[in-house]
Amino acid sequence: MIIDRIENASMYYGVNKRLAAAFDYLKNTDFSKIEPGKYEIDGSHVFALVQQYDTKPKEKGRWEAHRRYMDVQYVLKGVELFGYSHLEDLKAINYDEGKDFLTLEGEGNFFTIRAGTFLILFPQDAHMPGIAVSSPQPVMKVVVKVSLF
């Protein structure tokens, strides 16, 4: 997992050949004019999920990981707790191949992410996003899915 501010994004272009397209989209899109939904950047290789939601209590969160895509999660507005655990430290429950969504159980660590922060999550990075810091509050986030293959 990588955590940083969007102004440092170019430092990570070499991690994966498609990351530059993901970060260019994040840095050059006026999200005040974009509705929540799915947006193709490079077909099924790179696409964005623009999200607006209220954060939730930790007990309503769920651990997840992905096998075919890495996530670039970028908080545009708001603040949330974000859970992290190495995949090997959790118990796999179910993998939905069509959604590339692995559901897990167990415990992990939580930290606060604020507007302007991005995370790059790899297949070994189990995560629980969208958790309330103290009480539910609105968050706007863009999750860019970047194909590993």
Secondary structure, DSSP 8 states (H G I E B T S, - for coil): -EEEEGGGGGGGGGGSTTHHHHHHHHHH--GGG--SEEEEEETTTEEEEEEEEE-B-GGG--EEE-SSEEEEEEEEESEEEEEEEEGGGSEEEEEETTTTEEEEES--EEEEEETTEEEEE-TTEEEEEEE-SSS--EEEEEEEEEE--
